Amino acid sequence: VQLVESGGGLVQPGGSLRLSCAASGFTFSSYAMSWYRQAPGPERELVATISSAGRTTNYADSVKGRFTISRDNAKRTVYLQMNSLKPEDTAVYYCNAKNVFRNEYWGQGTQVTVSS
């Protein structure tokens, strides 16, 4: 099983980034996919979730209206489009897969830094 994130980097406040997470080794279309983030500190914050078929999405209040989660089951990839980025969005962003049987997988993370 692998979840490989990409697309992180350094961006100025107000800018945009698109994160991708490529999945392999499990039945991608049977898993809900989420993005989490972790700034320095112990807590990992749930940012956005998309259902297995892509019909339902949920967002943290802090990113509503700015971030969009989407998925392409044919490409086994989930995306996070991040617009109007703020310094407080700086964190390591992790991809997560979870199914109804509570099988769960994590990616290795990609750093997003929002700074002028």
C-alpha positions as CSV (number, residue, x, y, z in Angstrom):
1,V,0.0,0.0,0.0
2,Q,1.2,3.4,-0.9
3,L,-0.1,7.0,-0.7
4,V,2.3,9.5,-2.3
5,E,1.6,13.2,-1.8
6,S,3.1,15.8,-4.1
7,G,2.6,19.5,-4.9
8,G,3.7,21.1,-1.7
9,G,6.1,24.1,-1.6
10,L,6.6,27.7,-0.7
11,V,3.9,30.2,-1.8
12,Q,3.1,33.8,-0.9
13,P,0.0,34.7,1.1
14,G,-3.0,34.9,-1.3
15,G,-1.4,32.3,-3.6
16,S,-2.6,28.8,-4.6
17,L,-1.3,25.3,-4.6
18,R,-2.7,22.0,-5.7
19,L,-1.8,18.9,-3.8
20,S,-2.1,15.4,-5.3
21,C,-2.1,12.0,-3.6
22,A,-1.5,9.0,-5.8
23,A,-2.7,5.7,-4.3
24,S,-1.7,2.1,-5.0
25,G,-2.0,-1.3,-3.4
26,F,-5.6,-1.2,-2.3
27,T,-9.1,-0.7,-3.8
28,F,-9.0,3.1,-4.0
29,S,-12.7,3.5,-5.1
30,S,-13.8,1.8,-1.8
31,Y,-12.1,4.3,0.4
32,A,-13.1,7.7,1.7
33,M,-10.1,10.0,1.2
34,S,-9.1,12.9,3.5
35,W,-6.4,15.5,3.8
36,Y,-5.0,16.3,7.2
37,R,-2.4,18.8,8.2
38,Q,0.0,19.2,11.1
39,A,1.7,22.4,12.1
40,P,4.5,22.1,14.6
41,G,2.9,20.5,17.6
42,P,1.2,17.2,18.5
43,E,-2.2,17.6,16.9
44,R,-3.1,16.6,13.3
45,E,-6.1,18.6,12.0
46,L,-8.7,17.2,9.5
47,V,-8.8,19.5,6.6
48,A,-11.2,17.9,4.1
49,T,-12.8,14.6,3.3
50,I,-14.4,13.1,0.2
51,S,-16.6,10.0,0.0
52,S,-15.5,7.0,-2.0
53,A,-17.6,7.9,-5.0
54,G,-16.9,11.6,-4.7
55,R,-20.4,12.6,-4.0
56,T,-19.9,14.1,-0.5
57,T,-17.3,16.4,0.7
58,N,-16.7,18.0,4.1
59,Y,-14.3,20.8,5.2
60,A,-12.9,22.2,8.3
61,D,-14.3,25.7,9.0
62,S,-10.9,27.2,8.7
63,V,-10.6,26.2,5.0
64,K,-14.3,26.4,3.8
65,G,-14.6,28.5,0.6
66,R,-10.8,28.4,0.0
67,F,-10.0,24.7,-0.4
68,T,-11.6,22.1,-2.7
69,I,-11.1,18.3,-2.4
70,S,-11.7,16.2,-5.4
71,R,-10.8,12.7,-6.6
72,D,-10.4,10.7,-9.9
73,N,-11.0,7.1,-9.2
74,A,-9.8,6.1,-12.6
75,K,-6.4,7.7,-11.8
76,R,-6.5,6.6,-8.2
77,T,-5.7,10.1,-7.2
78,V,-7.1,12.6,-4.7
79,Y,-6.5,16.3,-5.0
80,L,-6.6,19.4,-2.7
81,Q,-6.9,22.7,-4.5
82,M,-5.8,25.4,-2.0
83,N,-6.6,29.0,-2.9
84,S,-6.2,32.3,-0.9
85,L,-3.6,30.7,1.2
86,K,-2.7,32.2,4.6
87,P,0.4,31.9,6.7
88,E,-1.7,29.8,9.2
89,D,-2.1,27.2,6.5
90,T,1.5,26.4,6.8
91,A,1.8,22.7,7.8
92,V,2.7,19.3,6.6
93,Y,-0.2,18.0,4.7
94,Y,-1.0,14.2,4.8
95,C,-3.2,12.1,2.7
96,N,-5.4,9.5,4.4
97,A,-7.5,6.6,3.2
98,K,-10.2,4.9,5.3
99,N,-12.9,2.4,4.5
100,V,-16.0,1.1,6.3
101,F,-14.0,-1.6,8.0
102,R,-11.7,1.0,9.5
103,N,-8.7,0.0,7.4
104,E,-6.6,3.1,7.3
105,Y,-3.5,4.2,5.4
106,W,-1.4,7.4,5.5
107,G,1.0,9.1,3.2
108,Q,4.3,10.5,4.2
109,G,3.3,14.1,4.0
110,T,4.2,17.1,1.9
111,Q,5.3,20.5,3.3
112,V,3.2,23.6,2.5
113,T,4.8,26.9,3.6
114,V,2.9,30.2,3.1
115,S,5.2,33.1,3.6
116,S,6.2,36.4,2.0
